[in-house]
Amino acid sequence: MRVLFFISLVFLVACASKPKVQEVVLTSLSQEQTSIKPSQNALTVIYFLSPECPLCINYTLVMGELNEHFASDSLKFYGVFSNEWYSPEEVRMFQLKYNLGFDMLFDTENRLAQALSATVTPEVFVLNSASEVLYSGKIDNWVNELGKKKLEVTDHYLRNALLAWRNGKPIHPMHTQPIGCLIE
């Protein structure tokens, strides 16, 4: 009985400490405080990024293309940099160098990463207007193991999720196992 009580207590504490996405305060490149608040009938795409992660760098072309193709009033993209290791100048240079036309935000205390259970970069999350996760994981299947890349992408997970949502169809798969650089 004590073991069951202890397990229940640990579960309650863990759930209570996980913040809600819309409650997490982030910082913009211009050092303004903001949060991600999906609007009604809209999707939010969140990429967890690192300017030093080779996979993040390798995926910048795909991220830019997806932003150009899908960005609208009903679909908003964000790049989120966890921890306090990256300066606004580093992130701005990353954004400019790779021509990423979406907002970059800082999650210095990893609260958004905790809220979404993000573990690696580049990991992507698609949220609906109620901040529910509709898809999470890899952008596509180009990399299935660290250091091993396919010659050709055969499954475009994020693109397919966005197309399914746009066409009113179910998103499948809803989750893939992300691979990349650890969020510490």
Secondary structure, DSSP 8 states (H G I E B T S, - for coil): -HHHHHHHHHHHHHHHTS--GGG--EEETTS-EE-----TT-EEEEEEE-TT-HHHHHTHHHHHHHHHHH-BTTEEEEEEEESS---HHHHHHHHHHTT--SEEEEETT-HHHHHHT--EETEEEEE-TT--EEEEE-SSSSEEETTEE-SS----HHHHHHHHHHTT---S-SB----SEE--
